[in-house]
Amino acid sequence: MKRDLSERLESAIVESGAVKRVATPIDAWLNRRFQTTALRPLKLFLNGAWLGHPLHPVLTDIPIGAWTVTILLDVIALLFRAPLGLAAGLAAGLGVLGALATAATGLMDWMDVNPPEKAVGAVHATLNTVATILFAVSFAIRWRDQWQTTPGAFAVALVGYAFLMAGSFLGGVLVYHLGVMINRNAYRGGPEDFAPALAAAELPEREPRRVDVGGQPILLVRSGDRVFAVGAVCSHYGAPLEEGKLLGNVIQCPWHQSRFALEDGGVREGPACAALPSYDVRVIGGRLEVRIRR
């Protein structure tokens, strides 16, 4: 049952064969170029792991803000004959530049999502691309007219702004309905006090083991005399980290190759941006006990 506009749009897009036919070859091309080549570090930079926050939503503020200013300045200029053409043109141009950077980061995130989210993301990107083209056309008209505010430049920008709002709405669907790029461990916590996790003898050397302690999925790894405990769910897309690969004292996600330090759960390589929960470990009576590290 489609209960609201977001769900109806989401369902229509996900079930669209046309969207799939367009998105699939683009996705395949991007994966060939960025996932296992020398360009992968660029992808990881654009994902935003170095910032500790996805880079794409940070950059979206630039075109949205700049183009909102463009529309407001145009309205004032046309209503009151104010000489604001140059300012509006500069804002439009800044928005176009910001949109190009925003699109690059969005494509890098888009590569790592599942088919339903990929379909919605493709339409989101298409709408925003049309908006960018229209604002670039509006900028060119302003430049041709020596930065005078004209109804033509304003009309093109206004249509572009409508596409921008539609694309932004689908961006909200991606995050708030479909959960793209959210921290999968945002609501995990505890146990606050040490609680039994596993008999120490049942944890082999360097063999990741997932346990449930008070409803929290925890990954245990023994390395020599040390036992590490971190969240067992990848913060990027919820992958089971017990199926991942150990690289020294780092666990690599089995789905998108994010890497986390076993020492403290910190991100060592994206696309994940949020750290894993980390736990203190002690041995009492031959049993491993854990508690959340604050």
Buried (B, 14 or more C-beta within 10 A) or exposed (E): EEEEEBEEBBEBBBEBEEBBEBBBEBBEEBBEBBBEEEEBEBBBBBBBBEEEEBBBBBBBEBBBBBBBBBBEBBBBBBEEEEEBBBBBBBBBBBBBBBBEBBBBBBBBBBBBBEEBBBBBBBBBBBBBBBBBBBBBBBBBBBEEBEBBBBEEBBBBBBBBBBBBEBBBBBBEBBEEBBBBBBBBBEEBEBBEEBBBBBEBEEBEEEEBBBBEBBEBBBBBBBEEEEBBBBBBBBBBBBBBBBEBEBEEBBBBBBBBBBBBBBEEBBBBBBBBBBBBBBBEBEEEEEBBBBBBEE
